[in-house]
């Protein structure tokens, strides 16, 4: 344990303070540099990792304070119902397309993970930890724990998925000329859960509302599909 590690070990709010300062600094940087790669969460994550590495502060010390931020995940997810309610008319008009779209996304996630698991001979514990990677953390941890997975792997997979998804989603939509706000929103929420939703709200309210819906429905579908995918993997490997 380094001197800095010992010093911050007794500081309950060190992790929270570092997380907030890093994020708001990255947010200011992203506003000045208009580039999709300068995603605030991505930049803040890289900064924190580098800081911990070069100062010798352990992740355990950082997490002892930063964990308090995770308590806001569930109420924040629930609050996403507000923009959905405001756009209830659009939801009713596109209900079939929305459900099919989210189902395809949830299935694609499970198929890709099972396929890669077979190719790379992944242990089943690791596989079930990765299966809920495309849904919000609050639900993903519960799914992984119920199936015997490792929550830390799940949290890492969900975080990486969200960051990469939010960075790449807008680029892919432009590349494929996808401009429909409902489609853009569903793509963000289905592929990159809450982090993608924050990006969708930056694009527009309709996109954000659809992304919020995708988070909820994709989570429900994944709860059903993940155990099936695990059984398929055990049969095929």
NUNU-911461 format. One record per residue: x, y, z of N, C-alpha, C in turn; residue number from 1; chain. Coordinates in steps of 0.05 Angstrom, whole numbers, m for minus. Each point is the difference from the previous one (the first is absolute). Example, Ala and Ser with C-alpha at 12.3 -4.5 7.8 and 13.67 -1.06 7.14 Angstrom:
+--------+--------+--------+--------+--------+--------+--------+--------+--------+-------+------+
!   n.px !   n.py !   n.pz !  ca.px !  ca.py !  ca.pz !   c.px !   c.py !   c.pz ! lolum ! timi !
+--------+--------+--------+--------+--------+--------+--------+--------+--------+-------+------+
!    264 !   m114 !    156 !    m18 !     24 !      0 !     18 !     24 !      0 !     1 !    A !
!     m7 !     21 !    m14 !     16 !     24 !      1 !    m15 !     22 !     14 !     2 !    A !
+--------+--------+--------+--------+--------+--------+--------+--------+--------+-------+------+
***
This chain:
+--------+--------+--------+--------+--------+--------+--------+--------+--------+-------+------+
!   n.px !   n.py !   n.pz !  ca.px !  ca.py !  ca.pz !   c.px !   c.py !   c.pz ! lolum ! timi !
+--------+--------+--------+--------+--------+--------+--------+--------+--------+-------+------+
!     17 !    m24 !      0 !    m17 !     24 !      0 !     18 !     25 !      0 !     1 !    A !
!     m5 !     18 !    m19 !     16 !     25 !     m1 !     m9 !     20 !     20 !     2 !    A !
!     16 !     21 !      4 !     m7 !     21 !     19 !    m26 !     14 !     m8 !     3 !    A !
!     m3 !      5 !    m26 !    m25 !     12 !     m9 !    m24 !    m18 !      5 !     4 !    A !
!      4 !    m26 !     m5 !    m21 !    m19 !      5 !     m8 !      0 !     29 !     5 !    A !
!     19 !      1 !     18 !     m5 !      0 !     29 !    m15 !     26 !      7 !     6 !    A !
!      8 !     22 !    m12 !    m12 !     26 !      6 !    m30 !      1 !     m7 !     7 !    A !
!     m6 !    m10 !    m25 !    m27 !      2 !    m10 !    m18 !    m23 !     10 !     8 !    A !
!     12 !    m21 !     12 !    m16 !    m23 !      9 !    m21 !      9 !     20 !     9 !    A !
!      6 !     20 !     17 !    m18 !      9 !     20 !    m19 !     21 !    m10 !    10 !    A !
!      3 !      9 !    m25 !    m17 !     21 !    m11 !    m24 !    m13 !    m14 !    11 !    A !
!    m23 !      3 !     12 !    m24 !    m13 !    m11 !     m8 !     11 !    m27 !    12 !    A !
!      5 !     26 !     m4 !    m10 !     14 !    m24 !     21 !      3 !    m21 !    13 !    A !
!     24 !    m12 !      3 !     21 !      3 !    m20 !    m10 !     m9 !    m28 !    14 !    A !
!    m11 !    m24 !     m1 !     m9 !    m11 !    m25 !    m22 !     16 !    m13 !    15 !    A !
!    m19 !     10 !     16 !    m21 !     17 !    m11 !     11 !     26 !    m11 !    16 !    A !
!     17 !     12 !     16 !     12 !     26 !     m9 !     16 !     m3 !    m26 !    17 !    A !
!     16 !    m21 !     m1 !     17 !     m4 !    m24 !    m18 !     m6 !    m24 !    18 !    A !
!    m21 !    m15 !      3 !    m18 !     m7 !    m22 !    m14 !     25 !    m10 !    19 !    A !
!    m10 !     17 !     18 !    m15 !     24 !     m9 !     19 !     21 !    m12 !    20 !    A !
!     23 !      4 !     12 !     19 !     19 !    m11 !      9 !     m9 !    m28 !    21 !    A !
!      6 !    m25 !     m3 !      9 !    m11 !    m26 !    m21 !      2 !    m21 !    22 !    A !
!    m25 !     m6 !      8 !    m22 !      1 !    m20 !     m5 !     29 !     m9 !    23 !    A !
!     m2 !     19 !     18 !     m7 !     27 !     m8 !     23 !     13 !    m15 !    24 !    A !
!     25 !     m8 !      6 !     23 !     10 !    m15 !     m2 !    m12 !    m29 !    25 !    A !
!     m6 !    m26 !     m2 !     m3 !    m12 !    m26 !    m24 !     11 !    m16 !    26 !    A !
!    m21 !      7 !     15 !    m23 !     12 !    m13 !      7 !     27 !    m13 !    27 !    A !
!     15 !     16 !     15 !      9 !     26 !    m10 !     18 !     m3 !    m25 !    28 !    A !
!     17 !    m21 !      1 !     18 !     m5 !    m22 !    m16 !     m9 !    m25 !    29 !    A !
!    m20 !    m16 !      4 !    m16 !    m10 !    m23 !    m16 !     22 !    m13 !    30 !    A !
!     m8 !     20 !     16 !    m14 !     23 !    m12 !     18 !     18 !    m17 !    31 !    A !
!     25 !      0 !      7 !     19 !     16 !    m16 !     10 !    m15 !    m24 !    32 !    A !
!      3 !    m26 !      2 !     10 !    m17 !    m22 !    m23 !    m16 !    m10 !    33 !    A !
!    m12 !      8 !    m21 !    m24 !    m13 !    m11 !      8 !    m25 !    m16 !    34 !    A !
!      5 !    m21 !     15 !      8 !    m25 !    m13 !    m13 !    m23 !     16 !    35 !    A !
!    m10 !    m20 !    m15 !    m15 !    m22 !     13 !     18 !    m16 !     19 !    36 !    A !
!     26 !      0 !     m5 !     19 !    m15 !     16 !      4 !     13 !     28 !    37 !    A !
!     m7 !     26 !      2 !      3 !     14 !     25 !    m25 !     m2 !     16 !    38 !    A !
!     m9 !    m25 !      4 !    m23 !     m5 !     17 !      7 !      5 !     29 !    39 !    A !
!    m15 !     16 !     15 !      7 !      7 !     28 !      6 !    m24 !     17 !    40 !    A !
!    m17 !    m21 !     m2 !      4 !    m23 !     17 !     25 !    m15 !     m8 !    41 !    A !
!      5 !     m2 !    m26 !     25 !    m14 !     m9 !     25 !     15 !      9 !    42 !    A !
!      0 !     26 !     m3 !     24 !     16 !      8 !      4 !     m1 !     30 !    43 !    A !
!    m22 !      2 !     16 !      1 !     m1 !     29 !     10 !    m27 !      9 !    44 !    A !
!     m9 !    m21 !    m13 !      9 !    m27 !      8 !     30 !     m4 !     m5 !    45 !    A !
!      9 !      9 !    m23 !     28 !     m3 !     m7 !     17 !     16 !     20 !    46 !    A !
!     m9 !     25 !      6 !     15 !     17 !     19 !      2 !    m14 !     27 !    47 !    A !
!    m22 !    m11 !     10 !      0 !    m12 !     27 !     19 !    m25 !      0 !    48 !    A !
!     m1 !    m16 !    m21 !     17 !    m23 !     m2 !     29 !      7 !      0 !    49 !    A !
!      7 !     21 !    m15 !     28 !      9 !     m1 !      9 !     11 !     27 !    50 !    A !
!    m18 !     15 !     12 !      7 !     12 !     27 !      5 !    m22 !     20 !    51 !    A !
!    m18 !    m20 !      1 !      4 !    m21 !     19 !     25 !    m16 !     m5 !    52 !    A !
!      6 !     m4 !    m26 !     24 !    m15 !     m8 !     26 !     14 !      8 !    53 !    A !
!      2 !     25 !     m6 !     25 !     14 !      4 !      4 !     10 !     29 !    54 !    A !
!    m22 !      2 !     15 !      3 !      9 !     28 !      2 !    m24 !     19 !    55 !    A !
!     m7 !    m24 !    m10 !      1 !    m24 !     17 !    m24 !     m3 !     18 !    56 !    A !
!    m21 !     16 !     m4 !    m24 !     m3 !     16 !    m16 !    m24 !    m11 !    57 !    A !
!     m7 !    m18 !     18 !    m14 !    m24 !     m9 !    m29 !      5 !     m8 !    58 !    A !
!    m10 !    m17 !    m16 !    m28 !      2 !     m9 !    m19 !     m4 !     24 !    59 !    A !
!      8 !    m16 !     19 !    m16 !     m5 !     24 !     m4 !     26 !     15 !    60 !    A !
!     21 !     16 !      3 !     m2 !     25 !     14 !    m18 !     20 !    m15 !    61 !    A !
!      3 !      1 !    m26 !    m17 !     17 !    m16 !    m29 !     m9 !      1 !    62 !    A !
!     m5 !    m26 !     m2 !    m27 !    m11 !     m1 !    m14 !      3 !     27 !    63 !    A !
!     15 !      1 !     22 !    m13 !      3 !     26 !    m16 !     25 !      3 !    64 !    A !
!      8 !     21 !    m16 !    m16 !     24 !      0 !    m18 !      2 !    m25 !    65 !    A !
!     11 !     m8 !    m23 !    m16 !      2 !    m25 !    m25 !    m17 !      0 !    66 !    A !
!     m1 !    m21 !     16 !    m23 !    m18 !      0 !    m26 !     15 !      7 !    67 !    A !
!      3 !     22 !     15 !    m25 !     15 !      8 !    m14 !     12 !    m24 !    68 !    A !
!     15 !      5 !    m22 !    m13 !     10 !    m24 !    m19 !    m21 !    m13 !    69 !    A !
!      7 !    m25 !      4 !    m16 !    m22 !    m12 !    m28 !     m1 !     13 !    70 !    A !
!     m3 !     11 !     24 !    m26 !     m1 !     13 !    m21 !     16 !    m16 !    71 !    A !
!     10 !     18 !    m17 !    m19 !     17 !    m15 !     m8 !    m13 !    m27 !    72 !    A !
!     11 !    m24 !     m6 !     m6 !    m13 !    m26 !    m29 !     m7 !     m2 !    73 !    A !
!    m11 !    m13 !     20 !    m28 !     m9 !     m1 !    m20 !     23 !     m2 !    74 !    A !
!      2 !     20 !     19 !    m19 !     23 !     m3 !      3 !     15 !    m26 !    75 !    A !
!     24 !      2 !    m10 !      5 !     14 !    m25 !    m14 !    m14 !    m23 !    76 !    A !
!      3 !    m27 !      0 !    m13 !    m16 !    m21 !    m31 !      3 !      1 !    77 !    A !
!    m11 !      1 !     25 !    m29 !      3 !      3 !     m9 !     27 !    m11 !    78 !    A !
!     17 !     21 !      4 !     m7 !     27 !     m9 !     m2 !      2 !    m31 !    79 !    A !
!     12 !    m20 !    m13 !     m1 !      1 !    m30 !    m28 !     m5 !    m10 !    80 !    A !
!    m18 !     m9 !     18 !    m28 !     m4 !     m8 !    m14 !     26 !     m7 !    81 !    A !
!     10 !     22 !     10 !    m13 !     26 !     m5 !      0 !      8 !    m29 !    82 !    A !
!     24 !      0 !    m14 !     m1 !      7 !    m29 !    m16 !    m20 !    m16 !    83 !    A !
!     m1 !    m26 !      9 !    m16 !    m20 !    m14 !    m29 !      8 !      1 !    84 !    A !
!     m9 !      8 !     23 !    m28 !      8 !      4 !     m7 !     24 !    m18 !    85 !    A !
!     18 !     18 !     m2 !     m4 !     24 !    m17 !     m4 !     m7 !    m29 !    86 !    A !
!     13 !    m22 !     m8 !     m2 !     m8 !    m29 !    m16 !    m26 !     m3 !    87 !    A !
!    m20 !     m3 !     17 !    m17 !    m25 !     m1 !    m14 !     m3 !    m26 !    88 !    A !
!     m7 !     21 !    m14 !    m14 !     m2 !    m25 !     18 !    m13 !    m21 !    89 !    A !
!     26 !      8 !     m1 !     19 !    m12 !    m19 !      4 !    m30 !      7 !    90 !    A !
!      0 !     m7 !     25 !      3 !    m28 !      8 !    m23 !    m17 !    m10 !    91 !    A !
!    m24 !     11 !      3 !    m23 !    m15 !     m9 !      0 !     m4 !    m31 !    92 !    A !
!      9 !     20 !    m14 !     m1 !     m1 !    m29 !     21 !    m19 !    m11 !    93 !    A !
!     21 !     m5 !     15 !     23 !    m16 !    m10 !      5 !    m25 !     17 !    94 !    A !
!    m20 !     m9 !     15 !      4 !    m21 !     19 !     11 !    m26 !    m12 !    95 !    A !
!    m10 !     m8 !    m23 !     10 !    m25 !    m13 !     29 !      2 !     m8 !    96 !    A !
!      6 !     22 !    m14 !     28 !      5 !     m9 !     19 !      2 !     24 !    97 !    A !
!     m9 !     12 !     21 !     17 !      4 !     24 !      6 !    m27 !     12 !    98 !    A !
!    m20 !    m17 !      4 !      4 !    m26 !     13 !     18 !    m18 !    m17 !    99 !    A !
!     m5 !      0 !    m26 !     16 !    m17 !    m18 !     29 !      9 !      0 !   100 !    A !
!      4 !     27 !     m1 !     27 !     11 !      0 !     15 !     m8 !     25 !   101 !    A !
!    m12 !      3 !     24 !     13 !     m6 !     25 !      5 !    m30 !      2 !   102 !    A !
!    m18 !    m16 !     m9 !      4 !    m29 !      1 !     23 !     m8 !    m17 !   103 !    A !
!      3 !     11 !    m24 !     22 !     m6 !    m18 !     27 !      8 !     13 !   104 !    A !
!      0 !     23 !     14 !     24 !      9 !     13 !      8 !    m18 !     23 !   105 !    A !
!    m20 !     m8 !     16 !      6 !    m18 !     23 !      9 !    m27 !    m10 !   106 !    A !
!    m12 !    m11 !    m21 !      8 !    m25 !    m11 !     28 !      1 !    m12 !   107 !    A !
!      6 !     22 !    m14 !     27 !      3 !    m12 !     21 !      0 !     22 !   108 !    A !
!     m5 !     13 !     22 !     19 !      0 !     22 !      6 !    m28 !     10 !   109 !    A !
!    m21 !    m16 !      5 !      3 !    m27 !     10 !     14 !    m18 !    m19 !   110 !    A !
!     m7 !      2 !    m26 !     12 !    m17 !    m21 !     30 !      7 !     m2 !   111 !    A !
!      7 !     25 !      0 !     28 !      8 !     m3 !     17 !    m10 !     24 !   112 !    A !
!    m11 !      2 !     24 !     16 !     m8 !     23 !      3 !    m31 !      0 !   113 !    A !
!    m22 !    m14 !     m6 !      2 !    m29 !     m1 !     20 !     m9 !    m22 !   114 !    A !
!     m2 !     13 !    m23 !     18 !     m7 !    m22 !     29 !      5 !      7 !   115 !    A !
!      6 !     23 !     12 !     27 !      6 !      8 !      9 !    m19 !     22 !   116 !    A !
!    m18 !     m7 !     18 !      6 !    m18 !     21 !      9 !    m28 !    m10 !   117 !    A !
!    m14 !     m9 !    m20 !      7 !    m26 !    m13 !     27 !      2 !    m14 !   118 !    A !
!      5 !     21 !    m15 !     25 !      3 !    m14 !     24 !      3 !     18 !   119 !    A !
!     m4 !     14 !     23 !     22 !      6 !     18 !      1 !    m18 !     25 !   120 !    A !
!    m19 !    m20 !      1 !     m1 !    m19 !     22 !     m1 !     14 !     27 !   121 !    A !
!    m19 !     18 !      2 !     m3 !     15 !     25 !    m13 !    m17 !     21 !   122 !    A !
!      9 !      4 !     25 !    m12 !    m14 !     23 !    m29 !      9 !      3 !   123 !    A !
!    m17 !    m18 !      9 !    m29 !      6 !      2 !     m5 !     23 !     20 !   124 !    A !
!     16 !      2 !     21 !     m4 !     21 !     19 !      5 !     27 !    m13 !   125 !    A !
!     20 !      2 !    m17 !      7 !     25 !    m14 !    m22 !      6 !    m20 !   126 !    A !
!    m10 !    m21 !    m13 !    m20 !      4 !    m21 !    m26 !     12 !     12 !   127 !    A !
!     m9 !    m12 !     22 !    m25 !     10 !     12 !      4 !     28 !     12 !   128 !    A !
!     25 !      7 !      5 !      6 !     27 !     10 !     m2 !     21 !    m23 !   129 !    A !
!      4 !    m10 !    m25 !      0 !     17 !    m23 !    m27 !      2 !    m14 !   130 !    A !
!    m17 !    m19 !      4 !    m26 !     m1 !    m13 !    m17 !     25 !      4 !   131 !    A !
!     m1 !     12 !     24 !    m16 !     24 !      4 !     15 !     26 !     m5 !   132 !    A !
!     20 !      0 !    m16 !     18 !     23 !     m3 !    m14 !     24 !    m13 !   133 !    A !
!    m22 !     m5 !    m15 !    m13 !     22 !    m14 !    m25 !     11 !     13 !   134 !    A !
!     m3 !     m6 !     26 !    m22 !     12 !     15 !     11 !     16 !     23 !   135 !    A !
!    m17 !     16 !     13 !      9 !     18 !     20 !     12 !    m15 !     24 !   136 !    A !
!     20 !     12 !     13 !     15 !    m13 !     21 !    m18 !    m11 !     23 !   137 !    A !
!    m19 !     15 !      8 !    m18 !     m8 !     22 !    m13 !    m27 !     m5 !   138 !    A !
!     m8 !     m6 !    m25 !    m12 !    m25 !     m7 !     21 !    m21 !     m7 !   139 !    A !
!     21 !      8 !    m13 !     21 !    m18 !     m9 !     13 !    m15 !     23 !   140 !    A !
!      5 !     14 !     21 !     13 !    m13 !     24 !    m18 !    m22 !     11 !   141 !    A !
!    m26 !      6 !      2 !    m19 !    m19 !     10 !     m2 !    m25 !    m18 !   142 !    A !
!      0 !      4 !    m26 !     m1 !    m22 !    m19 !     25 !    m18 !      3 !   143 !    A !
!     24 !     13 !      0 !     25 !    m14 !      2 !      2 !    m16 !     27 !   144 !    A !
!     m8 !     13 !     22 !      1 !    m14 !     26 !    m19 !    m24 !      0 !   145 !    A !
!    m23 !      3 !    m11 !    m20 !    m22 !      0 !     10 !    m24 !    m16 !   146 !    A !
!     16 !      5 !    m21 !     10 !    m21 !    m17 !     28 !    m10 !      9 !   147 !    A !
!     10 !     11 !     22 !     26 !    m10 !     10 !     24 !     15 !    m12 !   148 !    A !
!     m4 !     23 !    m11 !     21 !     15 !    m12 !     15 !     18 !     20 !   149 !    A !
!     20 !     14 !    m10 !     16 !     17 !     17 !     m8 !     29 !     m5 !   150 !    A !
!    m10 !     14 !     20 !    m11 !     26 !     m3 !     21 !     21 !    m10 !   151 !    A !
!     25 !     m4 !      8 !     21 !     19 !     m8 !      5 !     m1 !    m30 !   152 !    A !
!     m1 !    m24 !    m11 !      3 !     m4 !    m29 !    m24 !     13 !    m14 !   153 !    A !
!    m24 !     m4 !     11 !    m24 !     11 !    m12 !      1 !     31 !      0 !   154 !    A !
!      8 !     11 !     23 !      2 !     30 !      1 !     19 !     10 !    m20 !   155 !    A !
!     23 !    m13 !     m3 !     20 !      8 !    m20 !    m11 !     m2 !    m28 !   156 !    A !
!    m13 !    m22 !     m6 !    m11 !     m4 !    m27 !    m22 !     20 !     m6 !   157 !    A !
!    m17 !      5 !     19 !    m22 !     20 !     m4 !     12 !     28 !     m4 !   158 !    A !
!     21 !      7 !     15 !     12 !     26 !     m3 !     13 !      4 !    m27 !   159 !    A !
!     16 !    m20 !     m8 !     13 !      1 !    m26 !    m20 !      1 !    m23 !   160 !    A !
!    m21 !    m16 !      2 !    m21 !     m1 !    m20 !    m14 !     28 !     m3 !   161 !    A !
!     m6 !     11 !     24 !    m13 !     27 !     m1 !     17 !     21 !    m11 !   162 !    A !
!     25 !      1 !      7 !     19 !     21 !     m9 !      4 !     m3 !    m30 !   163 !    A !
!      7 !    m24 !     m9 !      5 !     m4 !    m29 !    m26 !      4 !    m16 !   164 !    A !
!    m22 !     m9 !     11 !    m25 !      4 !    m14 !     m8 !     29 !     m4 !   165 !    A !
!      4 !     16 !     21 !     m7 !     28 !     m1 !     19 !     15 !    m19 !   166 !    A !
!     25 !     m9 !     m2 !     19 !     12 !    m17 !     m5 !     m6 !    m30 !   167 !    A !
!     m8 !    m26 !     m5 !     m2 !     m9 !    m27 !    m28 !      3 !    m12 !   168 !    A !
!    m21 !      1 !     17 !    m27 !     m1 !    m10 !     m7 !     22 !    m19 !   169 !    A !
!      7 !     25 !      7 !     m6 !     22 !    m18 !     15 !     m2 !    m27 !   170 !    A !
!     25 !     m9 !      1 !     16 !     m4 !    m24 !    m13 !    m21 !    m18 !   171 !    A !
!     m8 !    m22 !     12 !    m12 !    m22 !    m16 !    m27 !      9 !    m12 !   172 !    A !
!    m16 !     15 !     15 !    m25 !     10 !    m11 !      4 !     18 !    m23 !   173 !    A !
!     20 !     18 !      2 !      7 !     17 !    m23 !     10 !    m16 !    m24 !   174 !    A !
!     17 !    m19 !      6 !     12 !    m17 !    m21 !    m22 !    m15 !    m16 !   175 !    A !
!    m20 !    m10 !     14 !    m21 !    m15 !    m13 !    m24 !     17 !     m7 !   176 !    A !
!      2 !     26 !      4 !    m21 !     20 !     m7 !    m26 !     m6 !     15 !   177 !    A !
!      3 !     m7 !     26 !    m23 !     m5 !     17 !     m7 !     26 !     14 !   178 !    A !
!    m23 !     12 !     m8 !     m7 !     26 !     10 !    m26 !      0 !     16 !   179 !    A !
!    m16 !    m21 !     m2 !    m25 !     m1 !     14 !      5 !      1 !     30 !   180 !    A !
!    m11 !     19 !     15 !      6 !      4 !     28 !     m7 !    m24 !     17 !   181 !    A !
!    m21 !    m15 !     m7 !     m7 !    m24 !     15 !     22 !    m21 !     m3 !   182 !    A !
!      9 !     m4 !    m25 !     21 !    m20 !     m5 !     26 !      7 !     13 !   183 !    A !
!      7 !     25 !     m1 !     25 !     10 !     12 !     m1 !     m4 !     30 !   184 !    A !
!    m22 !      6 !     13 !     m3 !     m3 !     29 !      1 !    m29 !      8 !   185 !    A !
!    m14 !    m17 !    m14 !      0 !    m29 !      7 !     27 !    m12 !     m3 !   186 !    A !
!     15 !      9 !    m20 !     27 !    m11 !     m4 !     18 !      7 !     23 !   187 !    A !
!     m2 !     25 !      9 !     17 !      9 !     23 !     m6 !    m15 !     25 !   188 !    A !
!    m26 !     m2 !      7 !     m8 !    m13 !     25 !      4 !    m30 !      0 !   189 !    A !
!     m5 !    m12 !    m23 !      2 !    m29 !     m3 !     29 !     m9 !      1 !   190 !    A !
!     18 !     15 !    m12 !     28 !     m8 !     m1 !     16 !     10 !     23 !   191 !    A !
!     m7 !     24 !     10 !     18 !     13 !     20 !    m14 !      9 !     25 !   192 !    A !
!    m24 !    m11 !      6 !    m15 !      5 !     25 !      1 !     29 !      9 !   193 !    A !
!      5 !      5 !     26 !     m3 !     27 !     11 !     20 !     20 !    m11 !   194 !    A !
!     24 !     m9 !     m6 !     20 !     18 !    m11 !     m8 !      8 !    m28 !   195 !    A !
!    m10 !    m19 !    m16 !    m10 !      7 !    m26 !    m24 !     18 !      1 !   196 !    A !
!    m16 !     m3 !     21 !    m24 !     16 !      3 !      8 !     29 !      5 !   197 !    A !
!     21 !      4 !     16 !      8 !     28 !      5 !      9 !     13 !    m26 !   198 !    A !
!     13 !    m15 !    m17 !      8 !     10 !    m27 !    m25 !      5 !    m17 !   199 !    A !
!    m20 !    m18 !      2 !    m24 !      4 !    m16 !    m15 !     25 !      8 !   200 !    A !
!      0 !      7 !     26 !    m13 !     25 !      9 !     14 !     24 !    m11 !   201 !    A !
!     26 !     m2 !     m5 !     15 !     22 !    m11 !     m9 !      5 !    m29 !   202 !    A !
!     m8 !    m21 !    m13 !     m9 !      2 !    m28 !    m28 !     12 !     m2 !   203 !    A !
!    m18 !    m10 !     18 !    m28 !     10 !     m1 !    m17 !    m14 !     21 !   204 !    A !
!    m23 !     12 !      7 !    m17 !    m11 !     20 !    m13 !    m26 !     m8 !   205 !    A !
!     m8 !     m2 !    m26 !    m13 !    m24 !    m10 !     21 !    m23 !      1 !   206 !    A !
!     24 !      6 !     m9 !     21 !    m21 !      1 !      5 !     m9 !     29 !   207 !    A !
!      1 !     19 !     18 !      4 !     m7 !     28 !    m23 !    m17 !     12 !   208 !    A !
!    m24 !      7 !     m7 !    m23 !    m15 !     10 !      0 !    m28 !    m11 !   209 !    A !
!      6 !     m4 !    m26 !      1 !    m26 !    m12 !     23 !    m17 !     12 !   210 !    A !
!     22 !     13 !      6 !     23 !    m13 !     12 !     m7 !     m9 !     28 !   211 !    A !
!    m15 !     16 !     15 !     m9 !     m7 !     27 !    m17 !    m25 !     m1 !   212 !    A !
!    m18 !      0 !    m19 !    m18 !    m24 !     m4 !     16 !    m25 !     m6 !   213 !    A !
!     20 !      3 !    m17 !     17 !    m23 !     m8 !     14 !    m12 !     24 !   214 !    A !
!      9 !     17 !     18 !     14 !     m9 !     24 !    m18 !    m20 !     16 !   215 !    A !
!    m25 !      9 !      4 !    m18 !    m16 !     17 !     m8 !    m26 !    m14 !   216 !    A !
!     m8 !      2 !    m25 !     m9 !    m24 !    m15 !     23 !    m19 !     m5 !   217 !    A !
!     23 !     10 !     m7 !     23 !    m17 !     m5 !      8 !    m15 !     26 !   218 !    A !
!     m2 !     13 !     23 !      6 !    m12 !     25 !    m18 !    m24 !      6 !   219 !    A !
!    m27 !      4 !     m5 !    m19 !    m21 !      4 !      5 !    m23 !    m19 !   220 !    A !
!      6 !      6 !    m25 !      5 !    m22 !    m19 !     26 !    m15 !      7 !   221 !    A !
!     20 !     14 !      9 !     25 !    m12 !      6 !     m3 !    m19 !     25 !   222 !    A !
!    m16 !      7 !     18 !     m5 !    m17 !     24 !    m11 !    m27 !    m10 !   223 !    A !
!    m16 !      0 !    m21 !    m10 !    m25 !    m11 !     20 !    m14 !    m18 !   224 !    A !
!     13 !     15 !    m17 !     18 !    m11 !    m20 !     27 !    m10 !     11 !   225 !    A !
!     10 !     13 !     20 !     27 !     m7 !     10 !      2 !    m29 !     10 !   226 !    A !
!    m19 !    m10 !     17 !      1 !    m28 !      8 !     m1 !    m19 !    m23 !   227 !    A !
!    m17 !      7 !    m20 !     m2 !    m18 !    m24 !     26 !      0 !    m15 !   228 !    A !
!     13 !     23 !     m3 !     26 !      2 !    m14 !     21 !    m17 !     15 !   229 !    A !
!     m1 !      1 !     26 !     20 !    m15 !     16 !     m4 !    m30 !     m4 !   230 !    A !
!    m25 !     m9 !     m1 !     m5 !    m29 !     m5 !      9 !     m8 !    m28 !   231 !    A !
!     m5 !     17 !    m19 !      9 !     m5 !    m27 !     31 !     m3 !     m1 !   232 !    A !
!     13 !     18 !     14 !     29 !      0 !      0 !     11 !    m26 !     13 !   233 !    A !
!    m12 !     m9 !     21 !      8 !    m25 !     13 !     m3 !    m24 !    m18 !   234 !    A !
!    m21 !      1 !    m17 !     m5 !    m22 !    m18 !     19 !      0 !    m24 !   235 !    A !
!      8 !     24 !     m9 !     17 !      2 !    m24 !     30 !      0 !      5 !   236 !    A !
!      8 !      7 !     24 !     29 !      3 !      4 !     15 !    m27 !      1 !   237 !    A !
+--------+--------+--------+--------+--------+--------+--------+--------+--------+-------+------+
***
